[in-house]
């Protein structure tokens, strides 16, 4: 039984600004913004939401299936996925296109400014859900080309697949009506606190109306953990403090992988979110979005250490 990960596959170019954006971006000069950041550190790493989630699910012993499009420059990335046992049966290479690229500048407060070139991702709808030839137990629709997000969410829900809807950075592409359609009938709707405010603004729906349209609503709160609504019940799930904060990039994707891992095992949503918070905390201690390693039994041991109870 597959977990389908629909979303972007991208190459991340991560630059670290050894200062704080708030010290160089003047609020009263935003309308004439002209700022250059000195970024002595530059890393190129494999990323993209679907690939990050799938990588971490594979680390947890799952066999996720990525649904995505990439460019003719995908060879090295393909070899990386193969080495780590991540399936790419439905990762389609498009001649004449380049793989999507994220250009990320991070400051010392872990704020990020991101430029994203979609490349082949804008044609992600060309890989269709009905091309999956095996039973699908769970799915996530994460940031992708607009048409792909809408069509994949629609097809998965119509097929009765429990679907996590995670529009993330792709939320800005969607109209209020499109976003309302995407989240309606979702097993889980997950956004960060900024995206949650934008969801309310775009859809014009109230919190109660959105809660009535989804199985579980999750708002991630960074270092403050996450907040869940399961029906009318609200649960605060604490964060797991990181030993050190090295790189926040990809921590949200690690959370989603941990959450899907729990849902696959029919654990309570708050337990799934605890696993997600733990995985995100472990990743923030490392550089790169696909850099986490876990020894056998390590996840369960760390869960006990973090939450005082067995997984």
Secondary structure, 3 states (H helix, E strand, C coil): CEEEEECCCEEEEEEECCCCHHHHCCHHHHHHCCCCCCCCEEEEEEECHHHHHHHHHHHCCCCCEEEEEECCCCHHHHHHHHHCCCEEEEEEECCCCCCEEEEEEECCCCCEEEEEECHHHHHHHHCCHHHCCCCEEEEEEECCCHHHHHHHHHHHHHCCCEEEEECHHHHHHCCHHHHHHHHCCCCEEEEEHHHHHHHHHHHCCCHHHHHCCCCEEEEECHHHCEEEEECCEEEEECCCCCCCCCCCCCHHHHHHHHHHHHHHCCCCHHHHHHHHHHHHHHHHCCCCCCCCCCCCCHHHHHHHHHHCCCC
